[in-house]
Amino acid sequence: MRVIDEEGKMAGIMSPIDALRMAQNRGLDLIEIAPSASPPTCRIMDYGKWKYENKKKAVQSRKKQTVIVIKEIQIRPRTDQHDLEVKLKHARRFLLDGDKVKVNLRFVGREMAHQDLGMGILNKVVENLSDVSQVEVAPKSEGRQMFVLLVPDPIKIKQYKKEQESSGAKPSAEPKGAEPKDTEPKVNEGA
């Protein structure tokens, strides 16, 4: 077998017994690096240290990975306007957090006859969220449901946050074109 010493220098080709004896004399371990090579390649090193360094490299590589999360929003063709706005607010927040959003529109019973209404609702959702997202999968139908997949657009999100800061408001998940809500309670004086 081909042996490499602890300093990375070639020690030569020797029998496994001689290589093991050489490693033990130095107080280190003999680790097979390339078993499929001809002849197999081994290295003299501290196995515990090598294991620790490999574990550390694996942790570093996992830190650099980005995890993509798909959040789902469920709606129906008869979903009320206010409920739809609330769901759009949640979708906007998910997109601002960097998650993908899948909007599912489910048809039940005779609602299947009005797929054009469903397509209109999904197009409305895409339009309302177009300032922070882009369409990855256009609205399409699968069986008794339609869906659209939206992904956050970093450039649009940066512009959106800049606009929110310049207007003096914190970046919120309010849908564009939404009117501010009254904060004063309404009193019914006629009763």
Secondary structure, DSSP 8 states (H G I E B T S, - for coil): -EEE-TTS-EEEE--HHHHHHHHHHTT-EEEEEETTSSS-EEEEE-HHHHHHHHHHHHHHHHHT-----EEEEEE-TT--HHHHHHHHHHHHHHHHTT-EEEEEEE--GGGGGGHHHHHHHHHHHHHHTTTTEEEEEEEEEETTEEEEEEEE-HHHHHHHHHHHHHTTS------TT------S-------
